Amino acid sequence: MLPVTHGKPYTRLQVLLYTIILFAVSLLPYVVRMSGVLYFVAALALGGVFLGYALRIYLAYSDALARRTFRYSIAYLALLFAALLVDHYL
């Protein structure tokens, strides 16, 4: 969660940029061969949805969208770690 210290447009841009960085970093376990294809596909799908939410927040902010994005971020983390765990044992 980011504080609004430099205005709403700046904060929305930061949300988008942080999400892009998060997406890239979430692919690193596959890149360094710590995980397999299952994790890679899950990270791509989950990250793509998260990027979609962040882009929608950047372009057309609403409080309802921000709440949905926050709820998705919690599910995103849980599902991403679950994919890493399942990938490890398969």
URCOR-V344089 format. One line per field, one symbol per residue. phi: phi as a letter, one per 40 degrees, with the letter a starting at -180 (. if undefined). psi: psi as a letter, one per 30 degrees, with the letter a starting at -180 (. if undefined). burial: + if it has 9 or more other C-alpha atoms within 8 Angstrom, else -. Layout:
phi->???
psi->???
burial->???
This chain:
phi->.bccbbhcccccccdccccccddccccddcccgcbbcdcdcccccccccccccccccccacacccccccccccccdcccccccccccccc
psi->kklifgleeeeeeeeeeeeeeeeeeffeeeeghflaeeeeeeeeeeeeeeeeeeeeeeeikleeeeeeeeeeeeeeeeeeeeeeeeeef.
burial->----------+++-++--++--+--++-++----++-+++-+++-+++-++-++++++--+---++--+--++--+---+--++--+---
